[in-house]
Amino acid sequence: MVFKEGTFKGEPPEHFDGPHPAWLEAAVADALSLAGDVDASDVRVTCKGTRIILTGSVGSAAEAERASAIAASLKDVTEVDSRLSWL
């Protein structure tokens, strides 16, 4: 998995009205790494607003579907754009 550094540290700014993208990316990446039925070692998680984008590769179409379902199940995720490929 590829993790990105958060863009700010400490308390969120006053005008901030949603989950920080880095926090949401980390939550999805954590959930994927804990899933026993998905090899997420080549999956990259990025976030635009509350939309999660999954790129990279997994072992099968079933793993890609499972990865999307895991990401979609997390609080604050409103959409999942799966661009995963498999061999």
LOSE-56292 format. One record per residue (C-alpha): residue number from 1; x, y, z; residue in three letters. Coordinates in nm, 4 decimals. Layout:
@num=NUM&x=X&y=Y&z=Z&residuo=Ala $
...
//
This chain:
@num=1&x=0.0000&y=0.0000&z=0.0000&residuo=Met $
@num=2&x=0.1077&y=0.3535&z=-0.0610&residuo=Val $
@num=3&x=0.0402&y=0.6055&z=0.2140&residuo=Phe $
@num=4&x=0.0511&y=0.9813&z=0.1725&residuo=Lys $
@num=5&x=0.1505&y=1.2282&z=0.4394&residuo=Glu $
@num=6&x=-0.1295&y=1.4370&z=0.5860&residuo=Gly $
@num=7&x=-0.1413&y=1.7911&z=0.4552&residuo=Thr $
@num=8&x=-0.1718&y=1.9476&z=0.7984&residuo=Phe $
@num=9&x=-0.1116&y=1.8447&z=1.1556&residuo=Lys $
@num=10&x=-0.3009&y=1.9300&z=1.4714&residuo=Gly $
@num=11&x=-0.6528&y=2.0668&z=1.4830&residuo=Glu $
@num=12&x=-0.8493&y=2.1023&z=1.1579&residuo=Pro $
@num=13&x=-0.9067&y=2.4580&z=1.0350&residuo=Pro $
@num=14&x=-1.2282&y=2.6288&z=1.1456&residuo=Glu $
@num=15&x=-1.3758&y=2.6263&z=0.7947&residuo=His $
@num=16&x=-1.3168&y=2.2541&z=0.7565&residuo=Phe $
@num=17&x=-1.6490&y=2.0707&z=0.7204&residuo=Asp $
@num=18&x=-1.5705&y=1.7096&z=0.6467&residuo=Gly $
@num=19&x=-1.3235&y=1.4319&z=0.6962&residuo=Pro $
@num=20&x=-0.9734&y=1.5231&z=0.5896&residuo=His $
@num=21&x=-0.8797&y=1.3347&z=0.2711&residuo=Pro $
@num=22&x=-0.5606&y=1.1966&z=0.4280&residuo=Ala $
@num=23&x=-0.7609&y=1.0590&z=0.7214&residuo=Trp $
@num=24&x=-1.0145&y=0.9010&z=0.4880&residuo=Leu $
@num=25&x=-0.7377&y=0.7521&z=0.2720&residuo=Glu $
@num=26&x=-0.5729&y=0.6066&z=0.5809&residuo=Ala $
@num=27&x=-0.9019&y=0.4575&z=0.7038&residuo=Ala $
@num=28&x=-0.9661&y=0.2873&z=0.3684&residuo=Val $
@num=29&x=-0.6063&y=0.1651&z=0.3432&residuo=Ala $
@num=30&x=-0.6269&y=0.0250&z=0.6971&residuo=Asp $
@num=31&x=-0.9547&y=-0.1538&z=0.6220&residuo=Ala $
@num=32&x=-0.8108&y=-0.3053&z=0.3043&residuo=Leu $
@num=33&x=-0.4958&y=-0.4208&z=0.4828&residuo=Ser $
@num=34&x=-0.7054&y=-0.5934&z=0.7513&residuo=Leu $
@num=35&x=-0.9280&y=-0.7737&z=0.5019&residuo=Ala $
@num=36&x=-0.8105&y=-1.1316&z=0.4764&residuo=Gly $
@num=37&x=-0.9657&y=-1.1847&z=0.1348&residuo=Asp $
@num=38&x=-0.7951&y=-0.8941&z=-0.0475&residuo=Val $
@num=39&x=-0.4240&y=-0.8673&z=-0.1284&residuo=Asp $
@num=40&x=-0.3964&y=-0.4899&z=-0.1209&residuo=Ala $
@num=41&x=-0.0170&y=-0.4719&z=-0.1413&residuo=Ser $
@num=42&x=-0.0351&y=-0.3086&z=-0.4878&residuo=Asp $
@num=43&x=-0.3422&y=-0.0913&z=-0.4244&residuo=Val $
@num=44&x=-0.3184&y=0.2862&z=-0.4057&residuo=Arg $
@num=45&x=-0.5923&y=0.4761&z=-0.2227&residuo=Val $
@num=46&x=-0.6551&y=0.8405&z=-0.3043&residuo=Thr $
@num=47&x=-0.9385&y=1.0672&z=-0.2030&residuo=Cys $
@num=48&x=-1.1119&y=1.3630&z=-0.3658&residuo=Lys $
@num=49&x=-1.3581&y=1.5048&z=-0.1184&residuo=Gly $
@num=50&x=-1.5415&y=1.1977&z=0.0052&residuo=Thr $
@num=51&x=-1.4859&y=1.0019&z=-0.3183&residuo=Arg $
@num=52&x=-1.2306&y=0.7203&z=-0.2948&residuo=Ile $
@num=53&x=-1.0248&y=0.6217&z=-0.5981&residuo=Ile $
@num=54&x=-0.8637&y=0.2773&z=-0.5965&residuo=Leu $
@num=55&x=-0.5825&y=0.2157&z=-0.8454&residuo=Thr $
@num=56&x=-0.3281&y=-0.0594&z=-0.8873&residuo=Gly $
@num=57&x=-0.3732&y=-0.4331&z=-0.9126&residuo=Ser $
@num=58&x=-0.5247&y=-0.7215&z=-0.7210&residuo=Val $
@num=59&x=-0.5338&y=-1.0959&z=-0.7849&residuo=Gly $
@num=60&x=-0.8823&y=-1.1299&z=-0.9333&residuo=Ser $
@num=61&x=-1.2037&y=-0.9562&z=-1.0304&residuo=Ala $
@num=62&x=-1.3573&y=-1.0845&z=-0.7053&residuo=Ala $
@num=63&x=-1.0810&y=-0.9135&z=-0.5045&residuo=Glu $
@num=64&x=-1.1419&y=-0.5883&z=-0.6933&residuo=Ala $
@num=65&x=-1.5147&y=-0.6067&z=-0.6131&residuo=Glu $
@num=66&x=-1.4403&y=-0.6862&z=-0.2481&residuo=Arg $
@num=67&x=-1.1940&y=-0.3937&z=-0.2232&residuo=Ala $
@num=68&x=-1.4603&y=-0.1583&z=-0.3608&residuo=Ser $
@num=69&x=-1.7182&y=-0.2927&z=-0.1169&residuo=Ala $
@num=70&x=-1.4804&y=-0.2467&z=0.1772&residuo=Ile $
@num=71&x=-1.4052&y=0.1116&z=0.0773&residuo=Ala $
@num=72&x=-1.7745&y=0.1909&z=0.0234&residuo=Ala $
@num=73&x=-1.8669&y=0.0533&z=0.3661&residuo=Ser $
@num=74&x=-1.6624&y=0.3102&z=0.5569&residuo=Leu $
@num=75&x=-1.8237&y=0.6103&z=0.7207&residuo=Lys $
@num=76&x=-1.7943&y=0.9336&z=0.5188&residuo=Asp $
@num=77&x=-1.7183&y=0.7544&z=0.1894&residuo=Val $
@num=78&x=-1.9854&y=0.8612&z=-0.0589&residuo=Thr $
@num=79&x=-1.8488&y=0.7074&z=-0.3790&residuo=Glu $
@num=80&x=-1.5825&y=0.4574&z=-0.4855&residuo=Val $
@num=81&x=-1.4135&y=0.4787&z=-0.8244&residuo=Asp $
@num=82&x=-1.2407&y=0.1450&z=-0.8760&residuo=Ser $
@num=83&x=-0.9675&y=0.1540&z=-1.1376&residuo=Arg $
@num=84&x=-0.8172&y=-0.1736&z=-1.0189&residuo=Leu $
@num=85&x=-0.6801&y=-0.4274&z=-1.2614&residuo=Ser $
@num=86&x=-0.6099&y=-0.7967&z=-1.2119&residuo=Trp $
@num=87&x=-0.4109&y=-1.0650&z=-1.3878&residuo=Leu $
//
